[in-house]
Amino acid sequence: MPEDHRTLPTQEQLRIWREYIETAQSLRTRLGKRLLSESSLSAADYQVLLALTEAPQRVLRSSELAALIEWERSRLSHHLGRMEKRDLIRRIACVDDVHGVDVTATNLGQEVFRAGSVPHLRAVRELFVDALTAEQLVHLDEIAASLRRHLESDNPEVRE
């Protein structure tokens, strides 16, 4: 039986989808390159350090960190190992859970993160904020919120 083509995106919807995906990837790539050149932090390093900086007592269980930044646990574990070798983070066994590991930024990690934040935020302004009007930013915020709600309603892990 042939597939019902009415359920597929239209050519125009696919064009918009590709424009969105390709533009978002280009933006991430440019921001990542600037971050690395201006701070020696990769975008992944920055994402981990940002989550730790915003956490209560600046500590997160590794499983919570993985969920928060939406990474697979194995990817996070490998990345934390690389960050630990550079003295950016420290992993500490949990006292109340023999299988749990807490993650915290070291003093060096906090310093590198703070130093990298100013040029990174400047790049966000130049490459993202300055490209849009105030009205477009409001619309983009509404669109992002709608997408987030849709994705969360379709993900049983988020609803728990």
Backbone bond lengths (Angstrom), bond angles and torsions (degrees), N, CA, C in turn:
res aa  C-N    CA-C-N  psi(-1)  N-CA   C-N-CA  omega(-1)  CA-C   N-CA-C  phi
1 M - - - 1.457 - - 1.532 108.30 -
2 P 1.329 118.87 132.13 1.466 120.82 -178.91 1.526 111.20 -68.47
3 E 1.327 113.77 148.59 1.470 120.09 179.79 1.523 109.52 -69.61
4 D 1.301 116.20 144.62 1.459 121.60 178.10 1.527 108.63 -76.29
5 H 1.331 116.02 107.27 1.464 120.61 -175.87 1.525 112.89 -71.60
6 R 1.303 117.35 -12.86 1.466 119.02 177.31 1.517 111.79 -67.72
7 T 1.335 117.35 -18.88 1.466 119.63 179.83 1.529 111.78 -87.93
8 L 1.327 117.10 -8.88 1.457 120.87 -179.96 1.525 110.21 -87.13
9 P 1.329 117.27 153.41 1.474 118.81 176.72 1.535 110.65 -63.89
10 T 1.302 115.29 148.52 1.466 120.39 175.59 1.528 109.12 -74.18
11 Q 1.318 116.01 168.38 1.474 120.24 177.20 1.531 110.40 -58.76
12 E 1.308 117.00 -42.24 1.468 120.84 179.90 1.528 110.73 -65.56
13 Q 1.321 117.78 -41.67 1.466 120.78 177.22 1.529 111.06 -63.26
14 L 1.322 116.66 -39.76 1.467 120.40 177.14 1.527 111.42 -66.07
15 R 1.327 116.88 -38.19 1.465 120.35 177.39 1.528 110.47 -62.01
16 I 1.329 116.43 -44.11 1.473 121.47 179.24 1.527 109.62 -64.77
17 W 1.316 117.10 -42.98 1.463 122.21 178.97 1.528 110.45 -58.32
18 R 1.336 116.12 -49.97 1.472 120.11 -179.78 1.517 111.40 -62.37
19 E 1.312 117.10 -41.87 1.479 120.99 178.64 1.525 109.80 -59.72
20 Y 1.324 116.02 -44.19 1.464 120.68 179.30 1.533 110.95 -63.23
21 I 1.326 117.13 -51.27 1.469 122.10 -176.84 1.522 110.85 -62.47
22 E 1.328 117.05 -47.22 1.464 120.30 -177.38 1.524 111.81 -67.53
23 T 1.333 117.30 -37.57 1.458 120.56 178.40 1.526 110.46 -68.99
24 A 1.324 117.15 -43.22 1.472 120.29 178.97 1.529 110.38 -62.33
25 Q 1.327 117.19 -41.00 1.467 120.51 178.65 1.527 110.88 -65.67
26 S 1.303 117.36 -42.38 1.465 121.30 178.17 1.530 110.47 -61.74
27 L 1.319 116.61 -42.79 1.463 121.24 178.21 1.523 110.77 -62.99
28 R 1.336 117.62 -47.19 1.474 121.03 178.19 1.523 110.95 -60.09
29 T 1.320 116.96 -42.60 1.463 120.88 -179.09 1.523 110.74 -63.49
30 R 1.321 117.05 -47.60 1.470 120.32 -179.51 1.532 111.57 -64.29
31 L 1.329 116.45 -43.19 1.468 119.55 178.32 1.531 110.31 -63.41
32 G 1.328 116.69 -41.87 1.458 120.99 179.77 1.523 112.51 -62.90
33 K 1.336 116.86 -42.81 1.473 120.67 178.88 1.519 111.02 -64.53
34 R 1.323 116.47 -43.06 1.468 119.34 179.26 1.519 110.84 -65.71
35 L 1.324 116.72 -42.43 1.459 120.48 179.34 1.523 110.16 -58.96
36 L 1.316 116.46 -47.44 1.461 121.14 -178.94 1.526 111.45 -63.28
37 S 1.312 116.87 -42.54 1.472 119.23 -178.05 1.527 112.32 -72.56
38 E 1.324 117.30 -28.45 1.467 120.15 -176.28 1.523 114.16 -96.93
39 S 1.355 116.93 -11.05 1.463 117.42 -175.29 1.524 114.56 -141.57
40 S 1.290 118.95 -11.06 1.469 124.84 -173.39 1.530 112.63 68.66
41 L 1.320 117.09 13.07 1.458 121.69 174.51 1.519 109.24 -102.37
42 S 1.325 116.56 135.56 1.461 119.91 171.44 1.532 107.88 -78.10
43 A 1.314 115.65 165.56 1.464 119.54 176.19 1.525 110.26 -59.88
44 A 1.324 117.32 -36.10 1.467 121.20 178.17 1.527 111.01 -66.74
45 D 1.347 117.42 -42.87 1.467 120.89 176.07 1.521 109.99 -57.50
46 Y 1.321 115.43 -46.33 1.462 121.11 -177.49 1.524 110.37 -62.47
47 Q 1.324 116.62 -42.15 1.461 121.05 -179.84 1.531 110.94 -61.37
48 V 1.318 116.87 -44.01 1.466 121.30 178.51 1.522 110.22 -64.85
49 L 1.326 117.16 -48.53 1.470 120.45 -177.83 1.521 111.72 -65.96
50 L 1.313 117.76 -35.91 1.468 120.52 176.48 1.524 110.47 -61.62
51 A 1.326 116.92 -46.54 1.471 120.55 179.67 1.526 110.67 -61.40
52 L 1.337 117.07 -41.83 1.472 120.23 179.60 1.519 111.05 -67.42
53 T 1.312 117.15 -38.87 1.465 121.79 -179.93 1.529 111.06 -63.73
54 E 1.319 116.81 -36.25 1.463 121.38 -177.88 1.526 113.59 -85.44
55 A 1.328 117.56 -9.30 1.469 121.59 -177.08 1.529 111.11 -77.62
56 P 1.342 116.66 151.41 1.467 119.67 174.58 1.533 109.63 -58.90
57 Q 1.293 116.90 134.28 1.465 123.68 -176.78 1.537 111.97 56.94
58 R 1.324 116.56 12.13 1.473 122.22 177.90 1.525 113.05 57.94
59 V 1.338 115.75 33.29 1.459 122.16 179.90 1.524 108.19 -134.13
60 L 1.338 115.50 138.13 1.463 121.01 174.96 1.518 109.63 -136.00
61 R 1.307 116.25 143.15 1.456 121.18 169.54 1.517 106.31 -64.10
62 S 1.313 118.12 141.36 1.469 120.35 -175.88 1.525 111.42 -58.17
63 S 1.334 118.02 -37.29 1.466 120.54 178.58 1.530 111.10 -65.47
64 E 1.332 117.36 -37.18 1.470 121.09 176.88 1.528 110.67 -67.89
65 L 1.325 116.04 -40.81 1.459 120.53 178.18 1.525 110.42 -61.73
66 A 1.327 117.37 -44.72 1.467 121.43 178.70 1.528 110.69 -59.19
67 A 1.317 116.91 -45.09 1.462 120.77 179.81 1.530 111.07 -66.15
68 L 1.316 116.43 -41.28 1.461 121.27 -177.44 1.526 112.15 -62.98
69 I 1.323 116.95 -42.76 1.463 119.67 -178.55 1.531 112.15 -96.33
70 E 1.340 115.57 4.61 1.458 123.57 175.09 1.526 112.66 58.88
71 W 1.325 115.35 49.94 1.464 122.69 175.69 1.516 108.67 -114.27
72 E 1.325 115.79 152.85 1.459 120.78 170.38 1.528 107.45 -67.22
73 R 1.320 116.52 146.03 1.474 120.23 -178.93 1.524 112.52 -58.50
74 S 1.333 117.14 -38.43 1.466 119.19 -178.64 1.527 110.77 -67.16
75 R 1.319 117.41 -40.39 1.473 120.07 176.69 1.524 110.20 -60.67
76 L 1.331 116.13 -45.50 1.460 119.87 -179.86 1.520 110.72 -62.51
77 S 1.310 117.37 -44.32 1.459 120.81 -178.81 1.527 111.39 -58.52
78 H 1.315 116.86 -45.48 1.469 120.82 179.10 1.529 110.75 -64.17
79 H 1.327 116.02 -42.54 1.465 119.28 -178.68 1.533 111.00 -67.87
80 L 1.325 116.35 -40.56 1.469 119.12 177.58 1.528 110.84 -61.89
81 G 1.315 116.74 -36.05 1.463 119.80 176.68 1.515 111.62 -59.89
82 R 1.336 116.49 -43.37 1.467 120.41 177.94 1.527 111.29 -66.22
83 M 1.324 116.31 -40.36 1.470 119.83 179.32 1.523 111.08 -67.69
84 E 1.323 116.36 -35.79 1.465 121.18 179.49 1.531 110.23 -65.48
85 K 1.320 117.22 -39.76 1.471 121.14 178.15 1.526 111.31 -63.13
86 R 1.325 116.68 -28.03 1.467 121.35 178.62 1.529 111.54 -91.27
87 D 1.336 116.96 4.69 1.462 124.35 179.14 1.532 112.94 62.41
88 L 1.345 116.63 33.80 1.460 120.84 177.84 1.523 111.66 -92.10
89 I 1.323 116.48 -30.92 1.467 121.33 179.29 1.522 108.93 -135.86
90 R 1.321 114.65 165.96 1.468 121.32 174.71 1.520 106.85 -132.79
91 R 1.335 115.31 137.74 1.467 120.98 174.37 1.514 107.51 -106.13
92 I 1.335 114.73 133.42 1.461 121.33 -175.60 1.524 107.74 -129.38
93 A 1.322 116.67 131.84 1.462 120.35 177.05 1.525 109.47 -63.36
94 C 1.315 116.30 138.78 1.465 121.41 179.17 1.528 108.97 -74.86
95 V 1.317 115.91 137.83 1.465 119.57 179.44 1.526 111.63 -75.24
96 D 1.336 117.48 -27.91 1.465 120.72 -176.69 1.529 113.75 -98.62
97 D 1.340 117.24 2.02 1.464 120.49 -178.61 1.531 108.14 -151.05
98 V 1.323 116.72 109.86 1.467 120.11 -175.31 1.525 112.26 -63.37
99 H 1.329 118.04 -22.10 1.465 121.12 -179.10 1.532 112.00 -96.38
100 G 1.325 117.57 -11.37 1.455 120.81 -176.24 1.515 112.97 -86.86
101 V 1.341 114.61 151.60 1.455 121.30 177.54 1.525 107.95 -132.97
102 D 1.328 115.84 128.84 1.457 121.26 174.08 1.519 108.47 -92.16
103 V 1.324 115.62 146.45 1.456 121.64 179.60 1.515 108.07 -122.72
104 T 1.322 116.41 134.72 1.453 121.99 176.86 1.521 109.58 -140.46
105 A 1.320 116.37 151.16 1.462 120.52 176.20 1.518 108.44 -78.49
106 T 1.318 116.69 139.37 1.469 121.20 174.88 1.531 108.35 -76.32
107 N 1.326 116.24 172.69 1.466 119.45 175.31 1.527 110.41 -58.40
108 L 1.344 116.19 -42.51 1.468 119.90 178.04 1.523 110.24 -62.98
109 G 1.323 117.52 -43.64 1.460 121.13 178.94 1.519 111.62 -59.26
110 Q 1.328 116.89 -42.01 1.463 120.84 178.74 1.526 110.93 -66.09
111 E 1.329 116.89 -40.77 1.470 120.70 179.14 1.524 111.57 -64.97
112 V 1.332 116.26 -46.38 1.461 120.77 -179.78 1.532 109.97 -63.73
113 F 1.329 116.54 -40.16 1.465 120.71 178.32 1.527 110.70 -62.58
114 R 1.335 116.92 -48.40 1.475 119.92 179.37 1.522 111.07 -60.13
115 A 1.327 116.65 -45.15 1.464 120.52 -179.33 1.525 111.52 -64.50
116 G 1.312 117.44 -35.48 1.459 120.88 -179.82 1.511 114.28 -79.50
117 S 1.329 117.10 -19.84 1.466 120.58 -175.97 1.524 112.99 -67.00
118 V 1.315 118.24 -40.43 1.468 119.98 -177.26 1.528 111.43 -63.75
119 P 1.333 119.52 -52.49 1.468 117.44 177.62 1.533 112.74 -64.72
120 H 1.330 117.51 -32.93 1.464 119.95 178.62 1.524 110.34 -65.82
121 L 1.318 117.48 -44.78 1.464 120.29 179.61 1.528 110.79 -66.83
122 R 1.321 116.97 -33.56 1.463 120.94 174.83 1.539 109.54 -62.51
123 A 1.325 116.74 -42.84 1.468 121.09 178.59 1.530 110.77 -65.26
124 V 1.324 117.70 -39.16 1.468 121.03 176.86 1.530 109.60 -59.50
125 R 1.322 116.00 -43.27 1.468 119.72 178.83 1.528 110.17 -63.12
126 E 1.332 116.89 -49.20 1.468 120.97 -175.66 1.527 112.82 -65.83
127 L 1.324 117.23 -43.34 1.461 120.67 -172.93 1.524 113.95 -89.99
128 F 1.326 117.46 -21.49 1.461 120.54 -174.80 1.525 111.56 -119.12
129 V 1.311 117.00 -65.10 1.468 121.18 -173.47 1.525 111.73 -60.79
130 D 1.347 116.80 -46.79 1.466 119.88 -176.66 1.532 113.43 -67.19
131 A 1.323 117.86 -17.09 1.464 121.14 -179.83 1.525 112.47 -80.88
132 L 1.323 117.02 -11.47 1.462 121.57 -173.06 1.523 111.28 -122.38
133 T 1.329 115.77 150.54 1.463 120.19 172.65 1.528 108.54 -79.47
134 A 1.312 116.16 167.61 1.467 120.50 177.13 1.533 110.30 -59.25
135 E 1.314 116.43 -39.89 1.470 120.92 179.30 1.534 110.82 -65.82
136 Q 1.314 117.24 -41.76 1.463 120.38 178.35 1.524 111.01 -64.07
137 L 1.328 117.52 -37.97 1.470 120.54 176.82 1.524 111.14 -61.69
138 V 1.327 116.84 -41.61 1.464 120.68 178.07 1.530 109.59 -62.41
139 H 1.327 117.14 -45.54 1.469 120.61 179.57 1.525 110.88 -63.71
140 L 1.316 116.89 -41.39 1.463 120.43 179.21 1.527 110.87 -64.01
141 D 1.319 116.58 -38.04 1.468 120.71 176.77 1.528 110.10 -62.39
142 E 1.319 116.53 -43.71 1.462 120.79 178.47 1.531 111.14 -63.57
143 I 1.314 116.69 -41.98 1.460 121.12 179.42 1.531 110.31 -64.38
144 A 1.330 116.59 -46.37 1.470 120.26 179.57 1.525 110.67 -61.28
145 A 1.324 117.30 -41.41 1.467 120.79 179.03 1.530 110.72 -63.83
146 S 1.328 117.05 -40.88 1.463 120.61 177.95 1.524 111.35 -63.59
147 L 1.318 116.06 -44.75 1.466 119.75 177.78 1.522 111.05 -61.71
148 R 1.328 117.21 -44.60 1.469 121.46 -179.54 1.523 110.27 -60.34
149 R 1.348 116.56 -47.03 1.479 120.08 179.31 1.522 110.76 -60.56
150 H 1.323 116.77 -42.69 1.469 120.89 179.92 1.525 110.93 -62.90
151 L 1.317 116.70 -44.78 1.461 120.74 -179.87 1.529 111.14 -66.65
152 E 1.318 117.21 -39.43 1.469 120.24 179.54 1.528 111.29 -69.24
153 S 1.323 117.55 -34.81 1.467 119.43 179.62 1.522 111.41 -70.43
154 D 1.327 116.24 -19.53 1.462 121.78 -179.25 1.530 111.80 -98.57
155 N 1.337 117.07 2.80 1.466 121.18 -176.24 1.521 109.35 -121.06
156 P 1.328 118.18 106.09 1.471 120.84 -177.04 1.538 112.63 -62.40
157 E 1.332 119.08 -27.68 1.465 121.33 179.17 1.524 111.49 -64.56
158 V 1.327 117.26 -34.97 1.459 121.51 -178.28 1.512 111.35 -73.27
159 R 1.347 117.04 -32.35 1.459 120.90 -177.12 1.509 113.32 -73.44
160 E 1.322 118.62 -17.44 1.463 120.88 -175.43 1.504 111.39 -71.67
